[in-house]
Amino acid sequence: MKELLILAVVTVFTLVTYYLVEPFAHHAMHKHVESEGFAYADLPEITKTGDVARGQELVMGAGACIGCHSIEVAGMPAGMSPTDAAAAYGVNPPDLSNMGAVLEPKFLAALIKNPAHALDVTHKFDEAKGQMHPMVPFYGAGGDMDQEVADMVAYLQSIAVKAEDLTPAIAFENACGRCHAVSYEKWTQIGETPTFKYKKDALAQEIKLLEYQDSLVAYMGKLPPDLSMYIRSRGEHYISTFIENPQAYLAGTAMPRVGVSKHAAEQVIEYLEDAGDTKRHEREEIGQNVMIYMIFFVLFAFLWKKQVWRDLH
Amino acid sequence: MAHFTKATSVKDWLNQRLAIEKVEKVLASEYWIPKNINFLWAMGMVLMITFMLLIVSGIFLLMYYQPNVDTAFYSVNYTIMREVDFGWLWRHVHGVAASVVFLIIYIHMFTGIYYGSYKKGREMIWISGMLLFVAFSAEAFSGYMLPWGQMSYWAGMVITNLFAGGSLHADGLVEWIRGDYVPAQAFLSRFFMLHVLLIPLAILGLIGLHFGALRIPHVNNQDGEEIDFDVEAKKYLDGDKAGSKVIRFANDFMAKDMLVVAVYLVFFFYLVFYHYGFAMDPVNFDPADGLKTPAHIYPEWYFLWSYEILRPFSTDIGLMAFAFAQVIFVALPFLDRSPNTVPASRRGLFRFWFWAMLIDMIVLTSMGKLPPEGAFSTIGFVAALTFIGLWILLPIITTFEKKA
């Protein structure tokens, strides 16, 4: 039938144009990075079996992790406010309660031994030039260092939430939230902003945040962006592969490789979807109903046309 | 004053005052349309429905949108997308309809070109249609400014810069258009006004003109046949519906229109719910930042062909080529010198001209988005020259066209 031929011509030209303008053009404009499944292939595997009790001694030991890090679940609150900590270190050192659940174990081990290397910021922190990373490497407690590190990792895993309890918010706050704000989720670099009764308290909180951000700007070179709409502006694939290896997209960027596990990365993505694509479930549900309705609409329109045109042929 | 009698019914009451029966006849039941048409003749109705979707969704968006440089982005991406019930739905409908309306406009235009629907008394239909195209372009551009994202800001910067006229350095004109040295509050406020008031008014007026322009020459048909509408209408009214070459606008033509509209809406809502990315550029989900130029600045897909005619040349020549591309379609009825009102397939060299123009514009469209480097740049340059060349050729090849 002639009309179908015309429809085919229109469809082919439309699809060719679409292909050239969308998939083809974006392919030509943007670098494509494949995910390695958060394997961190350049880092060595943990070969030893960790001992939790021994790990606890090492983590809690004098001059070890708790010199700078808090561990809320183990009853070790932060000694300094986030703002003061950022002034001292550049960025607030993370609370270690859930790091065992958020970070890939082998990454955590590599991080303890050599932070600048694991975080992939050796271009910024070069020991030879006297540029020390603010996190001091673990130099060993006198025994087999690999064993000691495995023990520490085992301890941190033992206190962290179980994988199934790792919520999008916990994953995001631990992995990204000390540098990135997500204003649409009311998240700032120093946590969620409480509601204050008096304006002076609200202003005092804002000043704390501004001071924190000043330290962060000095440390990172610029204020890391608010991620509220990143799921729409960058898309899931970009964010996921960027988290896995920032240098692959932006060589020389100050953003460290965070070292999240695959599961934690998925939780981070879900957090960003909640922030920037909040109504996605509603959209799918309504979309389905609208499509069903429209198909009935086509049927009725077809029957009406048949009826009206019966006498016209 | 007319003589009024006591009304026998509500209809009679209205009839005495508004002549609704007569109006109904003129506009619908005795507005005659040729029978020899295909679904491409329904694009007018599809456009009308899409325009209504734009107006309705636009009204809902207008209730929450804030035309302020500090709050515009937030009001769109937070308030409308998250807080307002179904705000996301109205925004997606509005964004997708704004893009799809151009696809339908282009199909409508090329249908007109293919069947010669701009000739022999139908010149004003074509011209008013092209004015509508200009108005829709301005509407699309001004609307694109409103979310105040990165692409809004930088597209606003680039497009308003064109008014400096290259070597003319009419910077004063650019500042007058922007109301500032750079796109800022004055710029956003005035484009908001243009988008929600002045241009929609112009569009409504032009739609009236476009419809009015149809009445005397009537709608064209698949063979460009000249129909005596009075004779054929009489045949229809006398009962020979099958033998008549015309049909009523309503319900005959309308029934076919609505079938096409229904199929179109399946496609449209599929895009709204499942495939909206093409109409809502990712870059525009970053808030406007005057200190951070995006790596690639490109217009929406429907402006790409004319953008690519601007790009491959030096500034001044590019601007002239661009200006040429903007206005040349209006002159089509006068550049086509052949009196033949038949489909392009029966028109000698014009047949090739039509497909060459269509393909050239698709090539320009795709090159317009790609970075202007290497082979893309060369292809774009050749396609731009081809575009201009085709228009120069048109009067020549149509002058020598044999009478069909």
Chai-1 contact restraints between the chains, C-beta under 6 A:
chainA,res_idxA,chainB,res_idxB,connection_type,confidence,min_distance_angstrom,max_distance_angstrom,comment,restraint_id
A,E3,B,N38,contact,1.0,0.0,6.0,A-B,restraint_1
A,E3,B,F39,contact,1.0,0.0,6.0,A-B,restraint_2
A,I6,B,N38,contact,1.0,0.0,6.0,A-B,restraint_3
A,T17,B,I362,contact,1.0,0.0,6.0,A-B,restraint_4
A,T17,B,T365,contact,1.0,0.0,6.0,A-B,restraint_5
A,L20,B,S366,contact,1.0,0.0,6.0,A-B,restraint_6
A,V21,B,W301,contact,1.0,0.0,6.0,A-B,restraint_7
A,V21,B,S366,contact,1.0,0.0,6.0,A-B,restraint_8
A,V21,B,K369,contact,1.0,0.0,6.0,A-B,restraint_9
A,E22,B,F278,contact,1.0,0.0,6.0,A-B,restraint_10
A,A25,B,K369,contact,1.0,0.0,6.0,A-B,restraint_11
A,A25,B,L370,contact,1.0,0.0,6.0,A-B,restraint_12
A,A28,B,L370,contact,1.0,0.0,6.0,A-B,restraint_13
A,M29,B,H296,contact,1.0,0.0,6.0,A-B,restraint_14
A,Y184,B,Y78,contact,1.0,0.0,6.0,A-B,restraint_15
A,M229,B,N77,contact,1.0,0.0,6.0,A-B,restraint_16
A,M229,B,F285,contact,1.0,0.0,6.0,A-B,restraint_17
A,R232,B,F285,contact,1.0,0.0,6.0,A-B,restraint_18
A,S233,B,P282,contact,1.0,0.0,6.0,A-B,restraint_19
A,S233,B,F285,contact,1.0,0.0,6.0,A-B,restraint_20
A,S233,B,D286,contact,1.0,0.0,6.0,A-B,restraint_21
A,T278,B,R82,contact,1.0,0.0,6.0,A-B,restraint_22
A,K279,B,W88,contact,1.0,0.0,6.0,A-B,restraint_23
A,R283,B,F273,contact,1.0,0.0,6.0,A-B,restraint_24
A,G287,B,F273,contact,1.0,0.0,6.0,A-B,restraint_25
A,V290,B,F269,contact,1.0,0.0,6.0,A-B,restraint_26
A,M294,B,L265,contact,1.0,0.0,6.0,A-B,restraint_27
A,M294,B,V266,contact,1.0,0.0,6.0,A-B,restraint_28
A,M294,B,F269,contact,1.0,0.0,6.0,A-B,restraint_29
A,F297,B,A262,contact,1.0,0.0,6.0,A-B,restraint_30
A,V298,B,A262,contact,1.0,0.0,6.0,A-B,restraint_31
A,V298,B,V263,contact,1.0,0.0,6.0,A-B,restraint_32
A,A301,B,M258,contact,1.0,0.0,6.0,A-B,restraint_33
A,A301,B,L259,contact,1.0,0.0,6.0,A-B,restraint_34
A,A301,B,A262,contact,1.0,0.0,6.0,A-B,restraint_35
A,F302,B,L259,contact,1.0,0.0,6.0,A-B,restraint_36
A,W304,B,A255,contact,1.0,0.0,6.0,A-B,restraint_37
A,K305,B,A255,contact,1.0,0.0,6.0,A-B,restraint_38
A,K305,B,K256,contact,1.0,0.0,6.0,A-B,restraint_39
A,K305,B,L259,contact,1.0,0.0,6.0,A-B,restraint_40
A,V308,B,N251,contact,1.0,0.0,6.0,A-B,restraint_41
A,V308,B,D252,contact,1.0,0.0,6.0,A-B,restraint_42
A,V308,B,A255,contact,1.0,0.0,6.0,A-B,restraint_43
A,D311,B,K241,contact,1.0,0.0,6.0,A-B,restraint_44
A,L312,B,K241,contact,1.0,0.0,6.0,A-B,restraint_45
A,L312,B,I247,contact,1.0,0.0,6.0,A-B,restraint_46
A,H313,B,A242,contact,1.0,0.0,6.0,A-B,restraint_47
